[in-house]
Amino acid sequence: MVDNVHILFKANDRSYFAVLKKEIRALAHTLPFNERQTGEIDIIVAEMASNLVKHAGGGQILAKLVHHNNNYGIELISIDNGAGIADVNKMLRDGESSKSTLGLGLGAMQRLGDTFQIYSQKNWGTIILCRKYVKGLALHIKPPIAEVRSVVVAKPGETKCGDSFFHIENKSHVKLFLADGLGHGVEAARAVQEAGIAFANCPELYPPEILRYINLSVKKTRGLVGMVAIFDLAKKTWEVCGVGNITIKINGPTISKNFMSYNGIIGLNMPRILTSQQIVHEQGQYLIMCSDGLRGRWDTLKYTGISRYDLTILASSLFKDFTRTTDDTSVAICKINT
């Protein structure tokens, strides 16, 4: 089963590299990668970790399993707050290095990964995204109708994450649900997983009714806060509704707007009256949902040119700059390509 939670590994010194490599290899072994592919994943991890220490003074690697078009894989994200890369294309060429090294790391990651992207800014840092799939990946893939990405990370020190993100797509609708269980740890995780099951089983398409359905299903848990967003592919409109401290923002060519949630707790103290808010879709628009694991007043304007990249890069950038590190953190982004 593919979990939507990223496992966070710190890569601040070489003494931890062997443990990091072993744990990510164990995660990859839950999928049917062959020996060659597993070796290539080892190389990607080793190069990521080495680059973090050599060039950025340390950083983080996020890892999770992914599923795409009946194809399973592993996603690896390198995050640092270093000096940044002035010329990414130059550094991708073998033999190029800003240090006294062979300069093979970035090029090796690019060759071995099925998906590979770098986003970097001077004096801000660098994010590297790499995915490796069991069945590989076709060179020319038609963009999906809904591009949906998320970064969900447990509070440091916890083995279970009390945040979660769920999405369902069919021929008529895209359904999103971001949930944050009260507190953190095992019981918070149980609350959001029960809520996710209810979300998947709910036949409703009106966000307030979905939240009411979830509310009845999680009465025996500690409760949660959450936001539901539904996109109607025929009408080309979003409808959103949330309860509790969940942020949702629409960014687009002509609009950048935050939408407020109702006060309350799903499963414990639901508002009696709920209504949804409607947003008309426009080309280039994307929707961002996040839990209160992200500090308030975040924005995306500082990330020049990031709209050209996989949405995971944007989600990782928000995590990098705004995570509190005192709670579970979740960021989910959806862009409709119509």
N, C-alpha and C positions, 0 to 999 in steps of 0.2 A: 504494500500500500504506500502511495506517495503522500508524504506529509507536507503541508505548506510552510512549515517552520524551518528557518535556516538555523544551522548550528554555527555558533561563532567560535572561531579559534584565534587566539592572539599569536602574532608572529613578531615578537620583539627581540628575540635573541636566538642564536643557533641551537642552544641547548634544548629547545622545545621542538625542533624540526622533526625529529624522529617520531615523537608522539603525535604530532599534527599529521604527518604523512600516514601513520598507522591507522589513525581514527578515520581519516577520509577514505583510505583504502577499504576499511571495513564497511563504510557506508556504500561505496561503489560495489562491493561484493554482494550486496543485496539485490543487485541487478545482474542479468546474464552477460556481462562484459567478458570478452575472451582475454587470454593472457596478454596479447599485444596491446589491447585497449587499456587494460589495467595498468600496464607499464607506462603507457602514454599519459594516463591520468597522474601517475606518480611523478612524471617529469613536469607536468604542468604545475602541480602543487609545489614541487621543489623549487621551480623557477619563480613562482609567485612569492613564496616565503623568502627566498634569497634576495629578490629584488626589494622587498619591503625592508629588510635589514640593511642592505648595502646602500640603497638610494634614498630611503625615507626615514631611517631611524626606527623602523618598526611599523606595525599596522595590524590589520585584521583580515582574516579570510572567512567569508561566509560560504557555507556549503549546504545544499539540499538536493533531493531527488526531484526530477521534473518529468512531466508527461506531455507529449505533443504529437497529435495525429497518430495515435496508437504506437508511439515510439517513446521509450523511456530513456532517461539520461540523468546526468549529474550536472548541477550548476555550481560554479565556483566564482566568487566575487572577491577581488582584492581591493582593500580600501586603505588609503593612507592620507596623512596631513602634511606630506613633504613639500618640497620646492616646486613640484610639478614638472612636466615634460614640455620643453619649449617647442620641439619639432617632433611630433609623434611619428610621422612617416619616416623620418631619418632614423629614429631609434629602432624602428622595426627591421631595418636592414641589418643582416648579420655583420658583426664586426664593429658596429657602432656602440659606444658606451660612454657614459659621463664619468665613469670610474675606471680604474685600471683592471678591467675584466675583459673576457673574450667577446662580450656583447652579443650573446646568442639567445638570451632569455626570452625577450618579447617575440622574436621571430619564431622560436620553438613553440611558444604557446599558440601563436597564430596558425602555424602549420598543423599542430596536433589537435586543436579544438575545432569542433563543427560550427560553433558560433564564437566569435572573438571580437570584442570592441574595447577601445580605450578612450576614456574621457579625462582630460587633464587641464588644469589652469595653473598659471604661475602663482606661486605662494599660497596655493589652496590645497593642492594635492592631486591624487590620481585614483581613478577607479578603473579596474580591469574586469571585464565580464568574459567568462569562458564557459561554454557548455559542450559536453561530450555525450553523444547518443549511442545507444546500443546498435541501432541500425544505420548510423550515420545520418546525414541530412542532405537532401537534394540541394543543388546549387541555386536553382531558381524556384522559389516558393512564392505563390500568390499570397499577398498579405491577408491575414484572417479578417473577417468582418469585424470582430471585436478582438483587439489586442489587449490582453489582461495580464498584468504583472504585479507581484507583491514581494515585499520584504517583511518577514515576521520573525522577531528574535525574542527569546526569553530573557527575563531579567537575569543579569549576571549572577551565577551561583545556583540558579534553579535548573532542574532537569526537565521540567514541564513548562510549557508556555501557556499563560492565561489569556493570550490574544489569539485570534484566528481569523482567517479570511476564506470565504466560500464563493464560488461563482458557478452558474449554470447557464448554458447556452442551448437554444433550440432554434427552429426556423423563424420564430416570430419575436422572441424576446431574449435579452441578456439580463440575468438576474445576479446581483452582487449583494453580499452581506458581510460586513466587517463587525466582529464581536470582541468585546473586552470583558472578561470575567472579573468580578469584584476581587480585589487583591491580586495575588499571584500564586503560582505553584499548582499542586495537583488538583485542588478543589476548584480553582479558577479555570483550569484546563478542562475539567469535567463539565463545568457549566457551559463553556463555549462549544464543546463537542456535542452535548445534548442539543444546544441551540442550532448547530449546523445540521444535525439530523432532521430536526423539525423544519428547518429552512428547505432542505432537499425534498421533504415529503409534502410540503404545503402546496396545494393546488391553486392558491390565490395569486393574482397578478397586481394587486393594489398594495403598496408598501405598508400602510397602516394595518391592513388585515393580516399580512404576513407577520408583522410584529405581534399582533394579538395571538396568532396561532402559536408563535414561538413562546410567548409569555405563558400560555397554558401548559406547554410541554416542559418547562424548566422550573416548575413550582417547587420541586424537591431539591433544587440546587441552591447555591449561595447567591445566584442571580448574576446579571451582566448588564452592560450597556451595549447598544449596537445601532447600526445604520443599514437600511435597505435601500438599494437603488435599482430601478427597473428601466431598461431601455426598450421601447417599442420600435421594432425595425420598420414597421409599416408607417407609423405616424412620425417617426424620427424625433421622438421626445424622451427625455428622462423624467421619471418621477422618483422623488427621494423622500424618506422620512426616517427620523432617528429618535432614540430615547437615550438620554445620558450624555456623557462627555465624549462625544465622537465628532470629529471635524470632517466636513465634506466641502470641497471647493471645485468649482468649474472654471477651467482656464480655456480661453479661446481667442480668436482674432478680435472679437468685439465685446467680450465679457470676461471678467475675472471676479467671481463672487463666492463668498462663503455662505453656507446654509446652516441655520441653527437647528439643534435638536431640542426635543421636549425634555423637561426635567423629569427624572424618574429612574426606576430600575426594572428591567425586564425580569419577570419572575417574582418580584416582590412588591413593587409599587408603580404600576403602569398608569399613565395618564388616562383619564376617562375618555377624553376627546383627542383623537389624532387625525390630522389631515396631511396630505402629501404636498410637496412643492414641485412644480413642473418647470422643466428647462427645455427649450427648443434646441435641437442639435444644429451645429454648423461645422463645416469642414475644418479640420485642424484642432478641434476642441478635445480636451481630455478632462476626465473626472478623477479627482484625488480624494481618497478616504484615509483617515489616520486616527489612531487611538491617542489618548493623552500621554502615551509614552514619548511622543514628540512634544517638544516645547512649543508654546504658542507663538503666534506672529511669524511663522515661517512663510517663505515665499519662494518662487521659482525664477524670479527675474535675474538673479545673480548668475544663473547657469547658462551662459551664452552658448547658443547653438545646440543645446541639449535635446531639442525636439527632433533632431536628425538621428538620434540614437535609440536603441532598444529602451523601452520604458523602465526596465530594471535599473538602468543607469540613473535615471531621475529618482526612482524610489531609494536607491542606495545613497545618492547624494543627500537627500533629505534625512535619511538615517544617519549618515556621517556627521552632518552639521547640527542636527537638532535633537538627537536622542537624549533622553534624560539619564539613562543608565541606572535609574533607580526603580524601574518598572519594566514590564514587557512592552515591546514596541511593535507596532504594525503600520505599514503603509501599503496601500493598494491603489493602482492606477489603471484606468481603462480608457482606451481610445477607440472610437468607432470609425471604421474605414468604409464609408459608403459614398 
